[in-house]
Amino acid sequence: MLLLPLQAWAQYQETGPEQADSTLVLSLDDALKIALSENTSIKVADMEIKRQKYAQKGAYGALFPQISATGMYSYAIKKQKVFFGSDDDSEGAGSSGGGMSSMMEGLMDPIMYYIQQLYEATNTPFVVYVAPEKEGPGSSSEPIEMGRRNQVQFSISAAMPLVNVQLWESLRLTKDQVELTIEKARESRLSTVTAVKQAYYAVLMAKASYNVYNAVLENAAHNLKLTESRYNVQKASAMDLARAQSTFAAAIPNLYNAENAIQLGLWQLKAVMGIALDTPIDIEGKLADYAETMFRDLTEGEESDLEKNSQLRQLATQAEILARQIRMQQYAYIPTLNLSLTYNYYTQSDKFNLSQWKWLPSSTAVVTLSIPIFSGGQRYHTIKQTRVQADELQLQRENTERQLRISIRQNLNTMSTAMKTYDAASEALKSAEKAYDIASKSYEVGKTTFTDLNNTELTLTQTRLQSAQAVYNFMVAKATLEQTLGYDFTQEK
């Protein structure tokens, strides 16, 4: 369920910028919800998950029969011819040619007998024509044409693996790849959440600076008016008037810079949220509202809580993928058993007359056992290569964990320093405000110089900025720490 600001954003998308009635005011949670639905990197990550799931389903198709159908037509431009008998009839019966002729005659006898029985069943005389042999050395039998001019064949084949351990392991590998993609998408979400938080806090910091410099400008304008009044009655020197004028002039650029920082921060926020840059938005709250979240116990116990860290999870999944690849490569030594079925339907004819063609079916079933014997060491060295890659990944994991622990300590130290800075700045702010009030009233009655008033105002401005900067530093470090620890933005911190 989306909150009202998010619904307003949806309405803005439908109406367009011309019809947008008012500026969209967002809280931090609203900005995060919009970013998680509109950010481009998150959309790409979700599409990558969908792609990997399709790839996983496609890989399981290898377990099912692969069925295909083919059709073929051929025309014999010149028929193939074969020879029967010996090349040299003058050779004796014991020669190789005579032996081949005797063997062919022995093979043809059953066929000729079968043809003779067919003719006797139809009361048709069966006559065998024997070509006269040529006399003299070098005589040979005439070649006989084989087959017919037109040949048409249709076939359907199906093949599937019966035993293939390497294939089974590869299917488990696709499941790990889907898990890795999901974790990468989670990392993209965590990065987007951190970027939105930091951009949101940057806008609050720019607004806090704007308020400080706006107060400085108002004070400078008040002091300039007061100094001019005193100068007109000869109670202030020309030097005081010149200083009042220069102080007022110097306060204007700071205000413009702060205003520009707000606009740049809003553009950055819209960019990480994934919305158009010309969308009128604003954020609610102020930086001081987050000051109360700063004071909590910071313990080193969080340093060891890296279970949810996305980088370490990805490395663990990659290690599992490499382990499966090693097992899959080892399974290449195991024999495979495949089954294939083929059904053919074909005919041959010298005349292109479809009605008189006689179709003859045939079918075969084949079980193939493949036993890997020797591959030149290819499988062996592939396994060695993958094991070296697994060792490299382990070293990378150790280094990544070391860097993450350093990052956690840095963020914890930054947060602790920000708490101390804010505490000291808060105390100093009370004294600075009191000192400025005293100096301002004293200057009005002529007991204090304008230089003293400027010094107290400068101290007050620096203290206000230090207080806001401490809160900003704490919140940015906290957002980075939450990303490192793998916290979701909906999770209670």
NUBA-61781 format. One line per field, with one value per residue (C-alpha): z, y, x; residue number from 1. Coordinates in nm, 2 decimals. Example, Ala and Ser with C-alpha at 12.3 -4.5 7.8 and 13.67 -1.06 7.14 Angstrom:
<nodes>
up = 0.78; 0.71
north = -0.45; -0.11
east = 1.23; 1.37
n = 1; 2
</nodes>
This chain:
<nodes>
up = 0.00; -0.10; 0.11; -0.01; -0.15; -0.37; -0.49; -0.57; -0.77; -0.97; -1.04; -1.16; -1.40; -1.55; -1.57; -1.68; -1.56; -1.72; -1.50; -1.18; -0.93; -0.65; -0.55; -0.43; -0.07; 0.03; 0.35; 0.35; 0.34; 0.05; -0.14; -0.07; -0.19; -0.52; -0.57; -0.52; -0.79; -1.04; -1.02; -1.34; -1.18; -0.98; -1.28; -1.47; -1.17; -1.16; -1.54; -1.49; -1.23; -1.47; -1.74; -1.52; -1.42; -1.79; -1.84; -1.55; -1.70; -2.04; -1.89; -1.75; -2.10; -2.16; -1.94; -2.18; -2.52; -2.80; -3.09; -3.45; -3.79; -4.13; -4.49; -4.79; -5.16; -5.40; -5.78; -5.92; -6.22; -6.30; -6.11; -5.93; -6.10; -5.94; -6.09; -6.03; -6.13; -6.18; -6.39; -6.57; -6.66; -6.78; -6.42; -6.24; -5.98; -5.71; -5.80; -5.59; -5.86; -5.88; -5.51; -5.50; -5.77; -5.59; -5.27; -5.44; -5.61; -5.26; -5.13; -5.42; -5.40; -5.12; -5.28; -5.62; -5.45; -5.27; -5.60; -5.77; -5.50; -5.55; -5.92; -5.87; -5.63; -5.90; -6.17; -6.36; -6.52; -6.37; -6.62; -6.53; -6.81; -6.81; -7.03; -7.25; -7.14; -7.36; -7.47; -7.45; -7.19; -7.01; -7.05; -6.76; -6.66; -6.75; -6.46; -6.31; -6.21; -5.86; -5.72; -5.89; -6.00; -5.74; -5.37; -5.09; -4.72; -4.40; -4.06; -3.70; -3.44; -3.06; -2.83; -2.45; -2.19; -1.97; -1.75; -1.76; -1.42; -1.56; -1.70; -1.36; -1.19; -1.45; -1.36; -1.00; -1.12; -1.29; -0.96; -0.79; -1.07; -1.01; -0.64; -0.73; -0.95; -0.68; -0.43; -0.69; -0.72; -0.34; -0.34; -0.60; -0.37; -0.08; -0.28; -0.41; -0.05; 0.07; -0.22; -0.16; 0.21; 0.15; -0.11; 0.12; 0.41; 0.17; 0.09; 0.46; 0.52; 0.24; 0.39; 0.73; 0.58; 0.39; 0.72; 0.89; 0.61; 0.59; 0.96; 0.90; 0.62; 0.83; 1.11; 0.87; 0.73; 1.08; 1.19; 0.87; 0.94; 1.30; 1.20; 0.95; 1.21; 1.46; 1.18; 1.10; 1.46; 1.47; 1.72; 1.48; 1.27; 0.90; 0.96; 1.14; 0.85; 0.59; 0.79; 0.82; 0.45; 0.36; 0.61; 0.45; 0.10; 0.19; 0.34; 0.00; -0.20; 0.09; 0.07; -0.31; -0.28; -0.01; -0.23; -0.53; -0.31; -0.23; -0.60; -0.68; -0.39; -0.51; -0.86; -0.72; -0.51; -0.82; -1.02; -0.77; -0.73; -1.10; -1.17; -1.42; -1.32; -1.40; -1.15; -0.87; -0.54; -0.19; 0.12; 0.47; 0.80; 0.90; 1.00; 1.37; 1.37; 1.34; 1.63; 1.88; 1.68; 1.73; 2.10; 2.13; 2.24; 1.97; 2.04; 1.85; 1.84; 1.51; 1.35; 1.35; 1.22; 0.85; 0.78; 0.57; 0.38; 0.02; -0.11; 0.12; 0.03; -0.34; -0.28; -0.09; -0.38; -0.63; -0.42; -0.43; -0.81; -0.85; -0.63; -0.85; -1.16; -1.02; -0.95; -1.29; -1.46; -1.26; -1.37; -1.73; -1.65; -1.59; -1.89; -2.03; -2.16; -2.43; -2.61; -2.96; -3.17; -3.54; -3.77; -4.14; -4.42; -4.77; -5.13; -5.46; -5.82; -6.17; -6.26; -6.08; -6.02; -5.65; -5.67; -5.78; -5.53; -5.27; -4.92; -4.71; -4.33; -4.12; -3.75; -3.53; -3.16; -3.05; -2.70; -2.70; -2.42; -2.43; -2.23; -2.20; -2.23; -2.33; -2.40; -2.40; -2.04; -2.12; -1.85; -1.59; -1.66; -1.67; -1.31; -1.20; -1.35; -1.17; -0.84; -0.88; -0.95; -0.63; -0.43; -0.58; -0.47; -0.12; -0.10; -0.24; 0.02; 0.30; 0.17; 0.12; 0.47; 0.60; 0.40; 0.53; 0.89; 0.83; 0.68; 0.98; 1.22; 1.02; 1.02; 1.39; 1.46; 1.24; 1.42; 1.76; 1.67; 1.53; 1.86; 2.05; 1.81; 1.82; 2.20; 2.22; 1.95; 2.13; 2.44; 2.25; 2.06; 2.37; 2.48; 2.13; 2.11; 2.45; 2.37; 2.04; 2.22; 2.47; 2.20; 1.99; 2.27; 2.38; 2.03; 2.01; 2.32; 2.20; 2.46; 2.21; 1.88; 1.55; 1.54; 1.87; 1.73; 1.41; 1.61; 1.82; 1.50; 1.33; 1.63; 1.63; 1.25; 1.28; 1.58; 1.40; 1.10; 1.31; 1.48; 1.15; 1.00; 1.30; 1.24; 0.87; 0.92; 1.16; 0.94; 0.63; 0.82; 0.96; 0.61; 0.49; 0.79; 0.74; 0.38; 0.49; 0.75; 0.49; 0.66; 0.46; 0.50; 0.64; 0.91; 1.25; 1.33
north = 0.00; 0.33; 0.65; 0.96; 1.13; 0.83; 0.84; 1.20; 1.11; 0.85; 1.12; 1.35; 1.09; 1.06; 1.43; 1.55; 1.85; 2.10; 1.98; 1.93; 2.15; 2.16; 2.06; 1.70; 1.70; 1.37; 1.21; 0.98; 0.67; 0.81; 0.88; 0.53; 0.37; 0.57; 0.49; 0.11; 0.12; 0.37; 0.34; 0.21; -0.01; -0.19; -0.24; -0.39; -0.61; -0.74; -0.81; -1.00; -1.22; -1.29; -1.37; -1.61; -1.79; -1.84; -1.98; -2.22; -2.35; -2.38; -2.59; -2.84; -2.90; -3.11; -3.39; -3.43; -3.59; -3.37; -3.44; -3.32; -3.39; -3.37; -3.40; -3.47; -3.49; -3.59; -3.64; -3.87; -3.68; -3.99; -4.31; -4.49; -4.81; -5.13; -5.42; -5.79; -6.06; -6.05; -5.80; -6.09; -6.40; -6.58; -6.61; -6.94; -7.00; -6.98; -6.62; -6.33; -6.22; -6.56; -6.58; -6.24; -6.36; -6.68; -6.48; -6.24; -6.52; -6.68; -6.36; -6.32; -6.67; -6.60; -6.28; -6.45; -6.73; -6.48; -6.30; -6.64; -6.73; -6.40; -6.46; -6.81; -6.68; -6.45; -6.73; -6.52; -6.69; -6.59; -6.55; -6.46; -6.30; -6.36; -6.14; -6.33; -6.32; -6.17; -6.39; -6.32; -6.18; -5.85; -5.92; -5.81; -5.79; -5.48; -5.23; -5.23; -4.91; -4.88; -4.69; -4.47; -4.11; -3.96; -4.02; -3.87; -3.93; -3.81; -3.89; -3.82; -3.86; -3.84; -3.85; -3.82; -3.89; -4.18; -4.15; -3.83; -3.72; -3.42; -3.29; -3.33; -3.14; -2.86; -2.82; -2.76; -2.50; -2.30; -2.28; -2.13; -1.88; -1.77; -1.72; -1.51; -1.29; -1.24; -1.14; -0.89; -0.74; -0.71; -0.53; -0.29; -0.22; -0.16; 0.07; 0.26; 0.30; 0.44; 0.68; 0.81; 0.86; 1.04; 1.26; 1.33; 1.42; 1.64; 1.85; 1.88; 2.00; 2.25; 2.38; 2.41; 2.60; 2.82; 2.90; 2.99; 3.22; 3.37; 3.45; 3.60; 3.82; 3.93; 4.02; 4.20; 4.40; 4.49; 4.59; 4.80; 4.99; 5.04; 5.16; 5.40; 5.55; 5.59; 5.73; 5.99; 6.11; 6.09; 5.80; 5.56; 5.61; 5.59; 5.28; 5.11; 5.20; 5.06; 4.74; 4.71; 4.76; 4.50; 4.25; 4.28; 4.25; 3.94; 3.76; 3.77; 3.53; 3.27; 3.27; 3.23; 2.94; 2.77; 2.81; 2.66; 2.37; 2.30; 2.29; 2.06; 1.83; 1.80; 1.72; 1.45; 1.31; 1.30; 1.13; 0.84; 0.81; 0.76; 1.04; 1.33; 1.62; 1.88; 1.72; 1.98; 1.81; 1.91; 1.72; 1.75; 1.78; 1.93; 1.81; 1.88; 1.62; 1.34; 1.47; 1.25; 0.93; 1.00; 0.92; 0.54; 0.29; 0.23; -0.11; -0.30; -0.60; -0.48; -0.53; -0.91; -0.90; -0.95; -1.23; -1.01; -0.83; -0.86; -0.88; -1.17; -1.35; -1.31; -1.45; -1.74; -1.82; -1.79; -2.03; -2.28; -2.23; -2.31; -2.62; -2.74; -2.67; -2.89; -3.17; -3.13; -3.15; -3.46; -3.62; -3.59; -3.91; -4.10; -4.29; -4.16; -4.35; -4.21; -4.33; -4.24; -4.34; -4.28; -4.34; -4.31; -4.30; -4.31; -4.40; -4.42; -4.39; -4.32; -4.15; -3.83; -3.97; -3.93; -4.15; -4.46; -4.41; -4.69; -4.56; -4.79; -4.73; -4.81; -4.74; -4.79; -4.76; -4.70; -4.71; -4.54; -4.59; -4.34; -4.42; -4.14; -4.29; -4.03; -3.66; -3.55; -3.43; -3.16; -3.26; -3.30; -2.95; -2.79; -2.92; -2.78; -2.45; -2.43; -2.52; -2.24; -2.00; -2.12; -2.05; -1.70; -1.65; -1.75; -1.49; -1.23; -1.31; -1.27; -0.94; -0.82; -0.91; -0.73; -0.41; -0.44; -0.45; -0.15; 0.03; -0.06; 0.07; 0.39; 0.45; 0.37; 0.61; 0.88; 0.84; 0.86; 1.17; 1.33; 1.26; 1.43; 1.72; 1.77; 1.76; 2.02; 2.23; 2.23; 2.37; 2.62; 2.73; 2.83; 3.04; 3.19; 3.29; 3.45; 3.63; 3.76; 3.89; 4.08; 4.22; 4.33; 4.51; 4.66; 4.79; 4.94; 5.16; 5.23; 5.02; 4.77; 4.82; 4.68; 4.46; 4.29; 4.24; 4.08; 3.85; 3.72; 3.67; 3.48; 3.25; 3.20; 3.12; 2.87; 2.70; 2.66; 2.51; 2.27; 2.15; 2.08; 1.93; 1.69; 1.56; 1.52; 1.33; 1.10; 1.02; 0.96; 0.73; 0.55; 0.50; 0.36; 0.13; 0.00; -0.09; -0.27; -0.47; -0.55; -0.38; -0.31; 0.03; -0.12; -0.30; -0.14; -0.02
east = 0.00; 0.14; 0.09; -0.09; 0.23; 0.30; -0.06; -0.01; 0.30; 0.10; -0.17; 0.10; 0.23; -0.12; -0.19; 0.16; 0.36; 0.13; -0.17; 0.03; -0.16; 0.10; 0.45; 0.48; 0.59; 0.76; 0.87; 1.18; 0.96; 0.77; 1.09; 1.21; 0.89; 0.90; 1.26; 1.20; 0.93; 1.08; 1.46; 1.61; 1.87; 1.61; 1.39; 1.69; 1.77; 1.41; 1.42; 1.75; 1.59; 1.30; 1.56; 1.75; 1.43; 1.34; 1.69; 1.64; 1.32; 1.48; 1.76; 1.51; 1.39; 1.70; 1.55; 1.25; 1.25; 1.38; 1.14; 1.20; 1.04; 1.21; 1.10; 1.33; 1.28; 1.56; 1.58; 1.85; 1.99; 2.21; 2.15; 2.42; 2.55; 2.70; 2.89; 2.83; 3.08; 3.46; 3.65; 3.83; 3.62; 3.93; 4.06; 4.00; 3.74; 4.00; 4.09; 3.97; 3.72; 3.57; 3.54; 3.36; 3.13; 3.05; 2.98; 2.74; 2.56; 2.52; 2.37; 2.13; 1.99; 1.74; 1.63; 1.57; 1.39; 1.16; 1.08; 1.01; 0.76; 0.58; 0.55; 0.42; 0.15; 0.02; 0.04; 0.29; 0.59; 0.92; 1.20; 1.55; 1.74; 2.11; 2.32; 2.56; 2.91; 3.16; 3.43; 3.80; 4.03; 3.91; 3.54; 3.32; 2.95; 2.75; 2.68; 2.33; 2.15; 2.03; 1.73; 1.47; 1.46; 1.22; 1.27; 1.05; 1.11; 0.95; 1.09; 1.02; 1.29; 1.29; 1.60; 1.63; 1.90; 1.85; 2.16; 2.35; 2.49; 2.67; 2.34; 2.17; 2.44; 2.42; 2.05; 2.14; 2.39; 2.12; 1.93; 2.24; 2.27; 1.91; 1.99; 2.30; 2.09; 1.83; 2.11; 2.25; 1.90; 1.89; 2.23; 2.09; 1.79; 2.02; 2.24; 1.94; 1.80; 2.14; 2.16; 1.81; 1.88; 2.20; 2.04; 1.74; 1.98; 2.18; 1.87; 1.80; 2.15; 2.12; 1.80; 1.96; 2.25; 1.99; 1.81; 2.14; 2.25; 1.91; 1.92; 2.27; 2.13; 1.84; 2.07; 2.30; 2.01; 1.89; 2.24; 2.29; 1.97; 2.07; 2.41; 2.28; 2.05; 2.33; 2.56; 2.30; 2.29; 2.68; 2.68; 2.85; 3.17; 3.20; 3.41; 3.12; 2.88; 3.12; 3.16; 2.78; 2.74; 3.02; 2.87; 2.53; 2.68; 2.88; 2.58; 2.39; 2.62; 2.61; 2.23; 2.23; 2.48; 2.26; 1.96; 2.14; 2.26; 1.89; 1.80; 2.10; 2.01; 1.65; 1.77; 2.00; 1.71; 1.49; 1.76; 1.81; 1.43; 1.40; 1.15; 1.17; 1.39; 1.12; 0.88; 0.81; 0.89; 0.99; 1.07; 0.92; 1.09; 1.42; 1.76; 1.71; 1.43; 1.69; 1.90; 1.71; 1.80; 2.17; 2.18; 2.20; 2.46; 2.72; 2.88; 3.14; 2.91; 2.76; 3.10; 3.06; 2.71; 2.78; 2.53; 2.31; 2.59; 2.51; 2.87; 2.96; 2.63; 2.72; 3.07; 2.93; 2.69; 2.97; 3.18; 2.89; 2.86; 3.24; 3.20; 2.92; 3.12; 3.40; 3.16; 3.00; 3.34; 3.43; 3.10; 3.23; 3.42; 3.09; 2.94; 2.61; 2.31; 2.08; 1.77; 1.66; 1.36; 1.32; 1.02; 1.07; 0.80; 0.95; 0.89; 1.07; 0.95; 1.07; 0.75; 0.62; 0.28; 0.18; -0.13; 0.08; 0.36; 0.40; 0.49; 0.71; 0.74; 1.04; 1.14; 1.44; 1.51; 1.87; 2.02; 2.36; 2.61; 2.90; 3.21; 3.47; 3.81; 4.07; 4.04; 4.41; 4.39; 4.14; 3.89; 4.17; 4.31; 3.97; 3.91; 4.24; 4.16; 3.83; 3.99; 4.24; 3.95; 3.78; 4.10; 4.11; 3.75; 3.83; 4.11; 3.88; 3.62; 3.87; 3.98; 3.62; 3.53; 3.84; 3.74; 3.38; 3.50; 3.71; 3.41; 3.20; 3.46; 3.49; 3.11; 3.08; 3.37; 3.21; 2.88; 3.04; 3.24; 2.92; 2.74; 3.02; 3.03; 2.66; 2.66; 2.94; 2.78; 2.45; 2.61; 2.81; 2.50; 2.32; 2.62; 2.66; 2.29; 2.31; 2.63; 2.48; 2.17; 2.39; 2.61; 2.32; 2.15; 2.48; 2.54; 2.20; 2.28; 2.63; 2.82; 2.97; 3.14; 3.03; 3.34; 3.23; 2.88; 3.03; 3.25; 2.96; 2.75; 3.03; 3.06; 2.68; 2.68; 2.96; 2.80; 2.47; 2.64; 2.85; 2.54; 2.36; 2.68; 2.71; 2.36; 2.42; 2.74; 2.58; 2.28; 2.50; 2.73; 2.43; 2.29; 2.62; 2.64; 2.29; 2.38; 2.70; 2.50; 2.24; 1.94; 1.63; 1.47; 1.15; 1.35; 1.36; 1.71
n = 1; 2; 3; 4; 5; 6; 7; 8; 9; 10; 11; 12; 13; 14; 15; 16; 17; 18; 19; 20; 21; 22; 23; 24; 25; 26; 27; 28; 29; 30; 31; 32; 33; 34; 35; 36; 37; 38; 39; 40; 41; 42; 43; 44; 45; 46; 47; 48; 49; 50; 51; 52; 53; 54; 55; 56; 57; 58; 59; 60; 61; 62; 63; 64; 65; 66; 67; 68; 69; 70; 71; 72; 73; 74; 75; 76; 77; 78; 79; 80; 81; 82; 83; 84; 85; 86; 87; 88; 89; 90; 91; 92; 93; 94; 95; 96; 97; 98; 99; 100; 101; 102; 103; 104; 105; 106; 107; 108; 109; 110; 111; 112; 113; 114; 115; 116; 117; 118; 119; 120; 121; 122; 123; 124; 125; 126; 127; 128; 129; 130; 131; 132; 133; 134; 135; 136; 137; 138; 139; 140; 141; 142; 143; 144; 145; 146; 147; 148; 149; 150; 151; 152; 153; 154; 155; 156; 157; 158; 159; 160; 161; 162; 163; 164; 165; 166; 167; 168; 169; 170; 171; 172; 173; 174; 175; 176; 177; 178; 179; 180; 181; 182; 183; 184; 185; 186; 187; 188; 189; 190; 191; 192; 193; 194; 195; 196; 197; 198; 199; 200; 201; 202; 203; 204; 205; 206; 207; 208; 209; 210; 211; 212; 213; 214; 215; 216; 217; 218; 219; 220; 221; 222; 223; 224; 225; 226; 227; 228; 229; 230; 231; 232; 233; 234; 235; 236; 237; 238; 239; 240; 241; 242; 243; 244; 245; 246; 247; 248; 249; 250; 251; 252; 253; 254; 255; 256; 257; 258; 259; 260; 261; 262; 263; 264; 265; 266; 267; 268; 269; 270; 271; 272; 273; 274; 275; 276; 277; 278; 279; 280; 281; 282; 283; 284; 285; 286; 287; 288; 289; 290; 291; 292; 293; 294; 295; 296; 297; 298; 299; 300; 301; 302; 303; 304; 305; 306; 307; 308; 309; 310; 311; 312; 313; 314; 315; 316; 317; 318; 319; 320; 321; 322; 323; 324; 325; 326; 327; 328; 329; 330; 331; 332; 333; 334; 335; 336; 337; 338; 339; 340; 341; 342; 343; 344; 345; 346; 347; 348; 349; 350; 351; 352; 353; 354; 355; 356; 357; 358; 359; 360; 361; 362; 363; 364; 365; 366; 367; 368; 369; 370; 371; 372; 373; 374; 375; 376; 377; 378; 379; 380; 381; 382; 383; 384; 385; 386; 387; 388; 389; 390; 391; 392; 393; 394; 395; 396; 397; 398; 399; 400; 401; 402; 403; 404; 405; 406; 407; 408; 409; 410; 411; 412; 413; 414; 415; 416; 417; 418; 419; 420; 421; 422; 423; 424; 425; 426; 427; 428; 429; 430; 431; 432; 433; 434; 435; 436; 437; 438; 439; 440; 441; 442; 443; 444; 445; 446; 447; 448; 449; 450; 451; 452; 453; 454; 455; 456; 457; 458; 459; 460; 461; 462; 463; 464; 465; 466; 467; 468; 469; 470; 471; 472; 473; 474; 475; 476; 477; 478; 479; 480; 481; 482; 483; 484; 485; 486; 487; 488; 489; 490; 491; 492; 493
</nodes>
